[in-house]
Amino acid sequence: MKKSRLLLLLAFAATALHAQTSTDRARWAAEAKAATITRDDWGIAHVHGHTDADAVFGMIYAQCEDDFNRVETNYLVSLGRLAESEGESKIWQDLRQRLFIDPEDLKKDYAQSPPWLQKLMDAWADGINFYLAQHPDVHPHVLTHWEPWMALSFTEGSIGGDIERVNLKQLQEFYDKPYVGIVATGSAPSSLKPSDAHSNPPANLTMAEMETPARAEQLQSTDGEQGGSNGIAISPSNTVNHHALLLINPHTSFYFRSELQMSSDEGLNAYGAVTWGQIFVYQGFNDRAGWMHTSSNVDAIDEFVDTLLPPVKGGGPQLRYAYQYETPHQQDTSRGFAGNGKLFAQKEIALHYKTAEGTKDRTFTAYFDHRGPIIRSENDKWVSIELMNTPIPALEQSYLRTKARNYAEYTKTMELFGNSSNNTIFADADGDIAYWHGNFIPRRDTKFDYTKPVDGSDPATDWKGLLKLSEVPQLHNPASGFLFNVNNAPWWGSGESSLKKSDFPVYVEQGGESSRGIHAIRLLNGRKDFTPDSLLASAFDSYLPWFARTIPALLKAYDALPADSPDRSMLKPQIAVLRAWDFRWGYDSIATSLAVYWGEIAGNPFSGPARRDHALWEDYVVEHATPAQLLLALTAATAKLDADFGTWQTKWGDINRFQRINDDITPHFDDAAPSIPVPFTSSAWGSLASFAARAYSNTKKRYGSSGNSFVAVVEFGDRVRARAITAGGESGNTASKHFDDEAQRYATGNFREVYFYPDQLKSHTERSYHPGN
């Protein structure tokens, strides 16, 4: 029966595809003629269209040429259809997504979108479908036909969206069994217990759990940009040329975004990083203004604990479940249950997943209170989550900001409140620099602690709308002449002009200071001679504040050892290297190797507690680690380096490597294959340039998979000038010269010129063509 159904579905799909190609090819051909893709000598696409929609058609076509697999995978994730490609193990990830993303709702949203946005979404779908029609050798995993409404499923370009805050293990524990076991008292089944993985990270990890700088980076930050992103804006008053400067330095998984330019005769002209498959430049600039996003610690997501009431019968044999809500005088027994409460909404969610025997189905009954979906149980109660889920304004804001050419126009886009997870650093050719700490910030009663799940039965815990834009923490042209954010709290982000914590509700910031924040203020404060080159040099400054704080404690512990201690003689050479170290990374630095291995072991037990207490991790180590722990960690680091490389006296560049040998989304690394050294470290240690690397089960060397990805330094004058780099190269095709042609420049910080204007591009054009040509 299943096989017959599958054959019918395949036959229908083939018929639909044939009908589509016969009716749509003429429209696609016209759109293709209206868009021109010019590839520069780095393979970067510069797309121009008569209209914005033509530019969108061309830019998504170019993205598909570069890496269709990543385009499709992003939408399999965002549409909750990953299990159709990767199997049953992804079904819980799909269910999590579908609790928030309903295709039927998105179709209605598309129909209600402004006509200009509909045109962009239409062109987007046409561009992908045209690409597939022109490339029959490309075989999508699942999405053989794309529809315009799908663009509304992925409206924000960050890595790791708000939805990913929902714990998959707990979600599975809740939804893996039918709820027929709920008894009349309202108690949940005893098998449904909260997961130990919830809330803050564990205070004490094993060495295996703390094997990488990337893990340390993860524990130090809640941001979705994988441990850090850096945004810096410099006012004309602090620059040699009296032009505003902007550093765009996201830290993401490598190859997470495409670098391109999109322009039109309707005023669009944006350059920068485009998350694969989206219709807008996420972090970048136009000819007059630039924007950088850092992931925020604003509390824009809350959990509510619902007390269950006795279930009642629905329209048939199925029970309906209710939760306590409302004050006593609002009691309404006509609903069919005693007490004050509301019925949970229910929705059937059908998911498909791939197996060796073909596609199989599984249907879940999902539950929702008036705030959002139920995501787990906790001590016989249910927990719901509320977060931003406004696809239309989110996509509008993401696109419209790329056309904002000054501070006033950019501010106008912020009034859409479609940005829930990011801070914004801004600079423009008028000399304005600005910072917004978040955008979508729910208004709350501050007597409740929203860092923990709050009582869902009390209406006072409900959100009270959003903070007005004027209430959002922000800076405009601070007197200090600079501002920055490195995913830390904003209270140190502009020197003497910094925002003040006491001026805002506690929920606008859930984090604290960081090693990178200390590093940034050291580089920026009081300096008036910035140029694009010196700002770039600052972004690659090699100082590591974490070790400048902690190594003295290690030296003190060593110096206190008795003269006849075996540790004194055994560790003497290592201590001599660290005592002479200037706390700067480098290719040839043995001290960097020793310090990183020591820091991982010594710092591991204190990373979780420091994060929970919003304290500096390095301070926690100094204040809580015993001398014996610090010395034992150095002994263990020595042994690890000796075992892996034959000697602890191994240069950092021989350990820390960049390698790109395939285009798998989950990369493969091999010590026997070519790789190049990278001098900078994980941002966990306070390095602004980030390279989160680790050893794998088959390697001794460490290979980076996230950190600096697309990075740019931009100067806004009469003409915009920019230099940039993208990790590895622009193409995902291993046979292309642009697969890894930027790798050496990436490792050395040798940025290339951005060809923004036609006269710059003219002498650097590799080819120019219409999509499909």
N, C-alpha and C positions, 0 to 999 in steps of 0.2 A: 504493500500500500504506500509506504514511504517512498519507495523507488519510483512508482508510477507518478506520485505527486511531484517529485523532483523533476522527472522528465517533462511533465506538463509545464512546470515553471520555466525550465530551460527553453522549451519550444516557444513559450510566450515571450520570453526575454529576447530570443532571436528575432521573432516577428516584430517586436517593438523597436529593436535596434534598426532593422531594415527600414521600417516606416520612418524612423527618426532621420536616418541618413538621406532618404529620398526627399523629405520635405524641408530639412534644415540646411542642407549643403549650400544652397544659394545665399542664405543669410550669413552663414559662416564665411563664405568667400568674400562677401561685401565687407564684413567686419575685418577680415584679414587684410584686405587691400587698404583699409583705413588706418592700419597700425604698422609701424616699422620698428624692427628690432635691429639695433646696431651693437655688435659685440666688439668690445675694445680688446687690446692685446693681452688682457688678463682673463678674457672670456666673460667679462661682466656685461650684462644686458642693459642697454640704454634704450628704453621703449618710448616711442612717441605716437600719439594718436590724435586724430582731429578733435575728438571729444574725450572726456574722462573715461567714458565707457569703452571707447576704442583702446585707450591706454591700458585699462584693466584687462581687456581681451588679450592684448599683446603681452602684458607682464605675466599673466598666469600661463600663457602658452610657453613663454621663455622659462618659467619655473619648472614646468613639466618637462621641457627639454633637458634641463639641468639635473632634475632628480624627481621623477614622477613618483617613485616609491615613497619618498618622504611626504610629498603632497598627499597622496592617498592615505598613508598611515595616520597623518594628523587628523584626517576626517573620519577614519575608522574609529579613532579614539573619541573624537568630539561628538560623533553621532551614536556612540555606544554600540559599535558593530565590529569591534576588534576580534571577538571570539569567532566570527565568521571566517577570519583569516588565520588566526593563531590557535584556535581550539578552545576546549572547555575551560582551561585554566584562566582564561580572560573573561569569563562570564560575569564575575563579580565586579570587575572594572567596568564592564558594559552596564551592569545593573546600576551601579553608582551613577554613571553618566545619565542613564535614562530616568532616574529619579528627578532630574532637573531638565533634561532635554527631551522633549516629546515631539516627534516629527509632525504630528497633526497640529500642535501648537505653533511650530515654526512656520508651517504653511499658512496659518492664519496671520502670523506676524508679517510674513512676506506680503500678503495681500493688503495689510494695513500700513506698510512702509511708505515713506514719501516716494513719489514717482522717480526722483533723481536717484534714490538708493536702489529702487527696483531695477533701473537701467544698469547700474553697476553690477548687481547680482546676476542679471540676465547675461551680461557680457562675460562675467566670470564663468558661469556654467557653459556658455557657448565656447569659450576659449579652451576649456578642458576637454569638452566633447569633440571639438575640432581637432585637438591634438591627438586624441585616441583614434579618431577616424583617419588621420594622416599617418598613424603609426600602428598598423595592425600587428606588428611584431611586439608591441608593448602589451603585456597581459595583466590587467589589474587584478589584484587579489579578490576584490569584492565589487568595487564601484565602477561598473562598466558604463553607467549613464549617470550624469550629474545634473541636479536640478537647482535652480536659483536659490530656493529657500535654505539649502544646505549651508550657505555662507553664514547664516545666522546662528549656526551651532558653534562657531569658533570666532568670536568677535574681539578677543583680547589676546595680544601677542606674547604674553609672558610664558615662560616655561614653568609648568606646574600651576594650573589654575586653582581657583578657590575650591572647586569640587574635590580636588585631591586631598583636602583636609579630612575627608571622611575616611576612616580606617576600614580597609577592605576586610580584614579578619573579623572585626566586630560586625560589619555588615553581613558577612556570610553567616556568622553565628545567629544573627537575628532572622534572616530570610531563608535559611537552608531548610526550615521545617515549617509545616503548616501550623497555624495558631489555634488549632482545635483544642489544645491543651489548656487554654486560659480558662480558669475556673470562675465561678460566680462572684468570688470576692474581688475579682479584678487582678489577681496575681498572675504574673507571667510564668511560663513553665520553668521548672528548676534548672533545666539544661541551658537556659539562656542567661549566662553570666557575663559581666563586663570583662573585656579583655585586659590583661595586664599591660598590653601595649599602648593603652590609651593615655592621653595627656602628655606630660613631660617625658623626655628621654630618661633612661635609667641613670642613676648616679654612678654606678660602678659597672663598667663594661669589661669583658675579658679582653685579653690581648688580641685574640682573633677578631673580635668585633671592632677593635680600634687599630686596624692594620694599615690605615691609610691617612694621608693628610686630608683627603676628600671627606673621610668620616669626621675628622675634627672640624672641618669646614661646615659640615652639615649640622653638627651639634652646636656650633657657634651662631647659627643663623636660622631664622624661620623663613627666610625669603625664598621665593620660587626660582630665583636666578642661581640656584645651586651654590649657595655660600657667599654670594656677594656680587655686586655690580657697583661701578664707580661712575658718578656724574659730577663734573666740575664746571662751573661757569665763572669766567673772569670778566670783570667790568673794564671798560676802556680806560678808566683811571689807573688801573694796575697793569697796563700793557704798554709795550714800547711803541706800537703803531696806533695806539688809542682806538683799537677795535675790540669788540667783545669776542671772547674765545669760549669754546665749548669742547669738553672732553666727553666722548661717548664710549663707554667701556663696560658693556654688559658681560657678565660671567654666566655662560650657559653651557649645555652640552655642545661639543663641537658639531658643526654642520647642521645646527638647529635652525639657522636662518640663511636666506639667500641675500646676497648684496646686489642691488640693482637700482636703476633710475627709471622713474615713470613720469612722463610729461604729456601735456596736451595743449591744444589751442584755446582751452577754456580756463587757463591759469594754473593748472597743475604742473608742478616741477619739483618732485621730491626724490631724494637720494638717501639710501641707507639700507638698513637690515629689515627684511621682510620674512616673517615666520612662514615657513613653507605652506603655500596654499591660500594665504590671505590676500586681501585686495588692497592693502595699505602698507606704507612704510611704517614700521613699528618704532624704530629708533633711528633718527636721521635728521635731515635738514632740507630746506629749499633755498632759493637764492637770497632770502631775507631773514630766515629764522631757523632755529634748530631745537630739538627736544631729545632728552634722554630720560629713560625711566629706570628707577631703582625699585626693587620690591620693598614694600612698606611693612612696618610693624603696626600700622593702624588696625584696630579691632573692627573689622567689617564683617565678621562671621561670629554667630553666637549659637549656643546650644541651650535647649530648654528641656527640663525634666518633667514629663507628664505622669501624673498619678492616674492609674486606670480605675475606671468605674465598672461595675458589673456589666457584662455584655448583654445586648438585647438582640432579638431576632430582627432580621431585615425583612425584605419582601418575601422571603422563602425560608428554606431550612438554614441558610447561612447566617451566622451571628455577625452583628455589627458591634464594633468596639467604641468606647467613649472614654473621654478623659475629663478630669475635674478642671473646671474653669468658671469664672465669674464669681461675684460676691453673693452672699446668702440671699439678699433681697431680690436677686435676679433668678431665683430658682424656677425651673420650668419642668414639671413632671410630665407634661404632655409629650415630651420627646421619647418616653418609653423607658427611661431609667431614673432612678432616684438620685437626688443630689443636684449639684450645680455642675453643668458640664457641656461639652460639645462632642459630637460624633466625629471620629476620625474619617476623613475622606479615604476612599479606596480606589485603586486603579490596577487593572490587569496589565502587566508588562510582559510581552512575548519577546524572547530573545532566541537567536539562532547561534549555533556553534558548529564548528568544523570537526568532523571525525574521519577516521579511515574508511568508514562505511558510507560517508556522505554527511549532509547537513542534518543536524537534529535540532529539536526545539525544546525550550523550557519556558514555562509561564510562571510569573510571580505575582502575588497580590501585594502591592505596595501600599503603605499607610502614610497618611499625611495629617498633621494637625494644621491649624490655621496659619502657621508660620512657615512650615516646610515639611520635608519627608522625615519619616522615622528612620534613624540610621543605626540604632543599637538599643539594647536594654541595659539597665543598670539598677541592680537591687530591686527587682520586681517592678520597675518603672520603665517607661519608654523615653527615649531621648530623640528630639527632633533638632534640625539645624536650619538656620535662616541665613541666607546670603543673597548677594545681588544676583538677580536673574532677569535682566531687562535687555534682551538681545538687540532691539531696534536702536535705542539711544546709545548702547555700547558700540555698535558698528558705526553709527553716525559719527560719534565722537572720534573713534579711531581713524576714520577717513578724513573728516573735516579738519582735524588739527594739522594734517599734512599740507593743507592749503592756507593755513594761517601765516601771515607774513609780518606780523608784529605782535607786541604784547597784548594789545586790546583784542585783536582777533583771536589770539590763542586763549585768552581768558574767557571769551564767549563760548568756545567749545567746551570749556570746563563746566559750564552751566548745565550741560547735559547729564552730568553725574553718572557717566557710564564707565568709570575707571575705579575699580574696587581694590586693586591689589598693588598699585604703584604710586610712588612719589614721582614728581616731574621736575627736571632741571632744564631751564630754558635760557636761550640767549638770542639776540637779534641784531640786525644791522643798524637799528636806531640807537644801539648802545644799551638796551635794557637787558638785565639778567633777572631771573626770577626762580622761585622754588615754591612748589605746592606739596604739602605733606599729605598725601592721599587725595581723595576726591569724593568717593562714595563713603560717607561716614554716618552711620545711623545715630540718631539722637536717643539717649538713654537716661534713665534715672540713676544717678551716680551712687545711690545708696546700695545698689546691688553690685556684686563683684562678677563682672562678665568674663573675667579670665577663666572662670569655671562655669559649668552648666548651672543655669538659674532655674528657679521654681516656675514651671510653666503653668501652674494653676493660678498664679497671681497675675492679673491683667496689668499690674504696674510694671511687670518686667518686659512688656511688649515694647518694640521700637516705637518711637514717637516721631516718625518721619526722618529726614536727613538734616544734617547741619547745612546751613546756607553756605554758599561759596565764601562769603565774607567771614564766616566762622572757622573755616578750614585753616589750619596753620600754614602760613605762607610768608614769603619774603619777596620784596621787589626793590631792586637797586640798593642793597644794603650799603651802609657807609664804609664797611670794611673793604668793599670792592671785590669780594669773592663769595661764593657759596658752593657747597658740595653736599652730597649724600653718598655714603658707602654702606647703605642698609643699616646704619646706626640711628639712634634717636637724633632728632634735629636740634637738640639743645646746644650742640657744639659746632653746627654746620656753617657758621659765618663769623667765627671769631667773636669780637666784641659786639657784633650786630646779631648774634644768634637769637633764635626764638627762645622764649622763657617757658619752662614747663608749667609754672604756676598760673599761666594765662589761659590754660586749656583744660578741658575735661580729661580725666585720667585715661579714658579709652582711646584717645587719639594716638597714643604711643604705648606699645607693649614691650619695647626693647630698651637697650642702654647703649653705652659706649662700646667701642671695639678697638682692636689693635689697628685696623685700617683707619679708623677715625682719628686715632692719635697720630698716625703717620701722615694723614692728609693735612691736619691742622699744622703740623710741624713744617710741611712744605709750602703752605699757602699763606700763613699768617704774616702780615707785615711786608710782603713782597710786592714791588711795584714795577718789575721789569720783565713781565712775562711776554714771550713770543710763542708762536705755534710750536717751534722746536723745543723751547724750554718747558712748555706744558707737557709735551710728549715725553721729554726726559723725566719730568716729575712722575708721570704715569708709570714709568719703568724704574723709578728710584729703588735701589736694591736693599734699603734698610729694612730690618725685621724687628719691629718693636717688641714682639712677644719674647724673643730671646734676650733682648737688651734688659728686659725686666726679670727674666727667670734664671739666666745663666749666672748672675752674681750670687743667687741663693745656692746654686750648685757649687760654685767655687768656695763659698763660705762653709758649706758642709764638708767639702774636701779638706779645707785648711784646718778644720777643727778635729780632724782625725788624729789619733795618737801617733807618735813618731814610728812606733813599731807595728802599726796596722798593716795587714797584707793589702788592703784596698789602696793604701797610700802609694805603694810601689807599683801595684798593678795598673792603677788609673793615672799615674803620673804623666805619661805621654799624652793621653787624651785631654787631661786638664790643661796641659801646656798649650795645646792647640786651641782650646776654647778660651783660655785666658788671653791669648794674643789676638783673638778674632774681633773684627770690627762690626759684627752683627749684620753683614751684608752678604747676599747670595752672589754666586758666580760660578761659571763653568768649572774652574779649577779649584774651587773651594772644598777642601777636605772638611773644614769646620762646619760648612752647611750640611754635609751628609751626616756627620756625627750629631749635630744639633737636632736635625729633623727626626732622626731615629730616636734620639733621647726624648725629644719633646713629645712625641707620640706616646711613648710609654709612661713618662712622668706625668704628662698632662691628662691622660685618659681618665683616671678616677674622678677628676674635678671638673670636667667639661659640662656634664649634666647639671650638677649643683650650681655652677656659675651661671649657666643659662637661666635656670629657674629663678635665681636671685637677681637677675639683670646686672650681674657683676662681671668685671673683666676676668676672662679665663686665666690670664697670666697672674693676676692678683690672687686669685683663688689658689693657684699652685704655690705661690710664694708664701701665702698665709696659712695653708693647711697641709702641705706635703712635709713629711718629716725628713730630716737629713738622710736617714737611712733609705727612704724611698727614692730620693733624688739620686743617691749614689748607686743604688741597686739598678735604677733605670739606665744609668750610664753603662754599667756592666752588661746589662741585657742588650743595649744598643750596640755595644762593641761586639758582642757575640753574634748578633744578627748580621752585622756587616761582614764580619770574618767568615761566617758560614756562607753567605750569598755571593761574596765577591773576592774571597781569599784574604782580604785585609780590611781593617776598619779605616785605613788610610786611602779611601777611594774617593776620587773627585766627584763632585755633585753632577757634573755633566755626563759622567759615565753611568750614572744611575737614572737620572731624570731625563726621559726621552719622549720625543714626538714621533709617532709612526702612523702612516695611513697606507694600508695595504689592500683594503677593500672598502666598499661603501655600505656594509651592513649597518643597520641602525644600532645594533648591539655589536660594538667593534671587536675584532680579533687582533691579538698582538702576539709577536713572536720574537724572541731574543735573536734568532738566527736570521731574521729578515732586516733589511736596511732601516735605520732610524737615525734621528739627529738629536744632539743634546739641546736641552732647554735650561737656561740658567736660573729662571725665576721659579718660585715655589708656590705652594698653595697660599691662598689669601688668609688661611687660618692663622698664619704667623705674622700677619700685618703687611704682607706684600700687596701693593696696589695692583700690580700685574699678577694675574692668577693663573696657575697651572696645577690643577688638581689631578695628581697622578698616583697610581698604585701598582704594585706587583700583582700578577694573576697566578692562577694555579700552575700555569705552564711557563712562567717567567720569573726571573730574578730582578731584572731591571723594572723600573716603574714607567708606566706609559700614561700620558694625559688623555683624558676623555672629556674634560670640561674646564672652564675657566675663561680666560680671554678668548673671544670668538671673533665677532666683528668689532673692531675698535677704530675710532676716528678722532682726529683733532681738527676742529673747524674754526676758521677766522671769518668774521662777518664785516666786510668793508664795502667799498663800491662794487666789488665782485667777491663772491664767496670763494674762499680757498680752503682746500681740505686735503688731508692725507689720511690713508686708511689701510687696514689689513684685514683679511679674513683667514681664519685657521685653515691651513691646508691649501685649498683652492676652491674655485667656484663650481666646478662640475663634479657630479657624482659618478661620472663614467670613468672607470679605471683606465680606459684606453686614451682618454683625453689628456693633452698636455696641461690642461687647467685643473686636473685632479689634485695635484700637489705642488703646483708651481709657486705657491706663496709660502710654502712651509719654512724655508730657510729665512725669509724675511720675517715671518711670524716669530720664529725663535729668537731672532736678534733684535726685534723691534725696529726693523728697517722698513718703515711705512712707505707705500707708493703714493704718487700723486693721484688724486681723484680727478677724472676727466668730466667735469660738470657741464661745461659749456661746449657748444658745437665746435668752436675754434680749437679747443683743447683736444676734443675727440678726433678731429679731422686727421691728424697725423698719427693716431693710435688706433685706427679702425682695422679690425681683423676681417669683418664681413658685415654686410648690411642686407636685410631681407625682410619680406613680409612673412608673417606666420604661414607655415605650410609650403613655403617656396623653397 
